[in-house]
């Protein structure tokens, strides 16, 4: 597929705080907002994936605060994680998008849930990947077995061990080594891991940011006030949840839990997927999101 030219802009979300954003696709196509995970640049969405979505949508992606080319502001202007959901709305406003399809990965999936709960009038559909439910309700299996939200499986110990290591500045190539090791763990054990490809993707992300250090702002930011149990249970916006079999951060049955506690939600199987966007699944992921968005657009609006 030919590469779609991207149009960039800067979005001011607070005094002195600006976010980098780009968009591609027809200007009059339905908007689709991509929200990345913690500490991640919007450039983490692969170009070929964004291009596939842009065949039918105006695809918008952006860098969170303290990531990529956006302002690294936390130490001078601390913020809450919930403020990052407001940033997503500001990005939509800057692009003149009254309503949009939302696709969120990891933290981005949590921010998408905040938008579903607090601003459903702005969301046409949502796709949640590699995340957990912002709900305290238990998962109730088909056989009646009940699993409390707190008892759902936790993060793979190998990932936790790596996250606990201090990140030292040993130069660009050593940082690329560390990032490739990190993504190999996050990718899971079921699909081939393409280390050279991931290294080049991270090199482009570093070139985009103009720096290779990694902020810890999103881990230090206030995570309180994110529970939306009741609001999500009442949701009527169509929600698609990827059920990734190799997910090491929010492993199964987290996707089934999300679909159980969020109204109008369903899962789609992504065999072999972990907490990453592997080459082998970019096509199936794009197809699933496009079909979901098309069905949501065709369905009559909920009263």
URHUKA-V390051 format. One line per field, one symbol per residue. ss: DSSP state (a for helix, b for strand, c for the rest). psi: psi as a letter, one per 20 degrees, with the letter a starting at -180 (. if undefined). burial: + if it has 9 or more other C-alpha atoms within 8 Angstrom, else -. A space follows every 10 residues. Layout:
# URHUKA-V390051
ss: ???
psi: ???
burial: ???
This chain:
# URHUKA-V390051
ss: ccccccbbbb bbbbccbbbb bbbbcccccb bbbbbccccc caaaccaaaa aaaaccbbbb bbcccccccc cccccccccb aaaaaaaaaa aaaacccccb bbbbbcaaaa aaaaaaaaca aabbbbbbbc ccccccccbb cccccbbcaa acccccaaaa aaaacccccc caaaaaaaaa aaaaaacccc ccccaaaaaa aaaaaaaaac ccccccaaaa cbccccccaa aaaccccbbb bbbbcccccc cccaaaaaaa acccbbbbbb ccccccccaa aaaaaaaaaa aaaaaaaacc ccc
psi: pqpppqpqrp opirojoqpp qrqrrphjqp qopporapjp qiiioqghgh gghihiropp rrprqkqcir pnighhmqrq hhhhhhgghh ggghjkohqq ppoppdhhhg hhhhggghlh iipgrqpppl arplqjqrpo rhjippoqhi jqqaqphhgg ghhipqoqoj rghhhhgghg gghgghiajh qqpnggghgh ghghgghghj qjrpqjghhi qojrkiplgg ghhjqipppp ppnohjoigm rqkgghgghh ipqkqrqppm piqclrnqgh jgghgggggg gggghhhhqq pq.
burial: ---------- +++---++++ ++++++--++ ++++++++++ +++++--+++ ++++-+++++ ++++++++++ +-++-----+ ++-++-++-+ +++---+-++ ++++++++++ +++++++-++ -+++++++++ ++++++-+++ ------+++- -++-+---++ ---------- ----+++-++ -+++++++-- -------++- +++-++-++- ------++-- +------++- +++-+-++++ ++++++++++ ++-+++++++ +++++-++-+ -++++-++-- +++-++-+++ -++--+---- ---
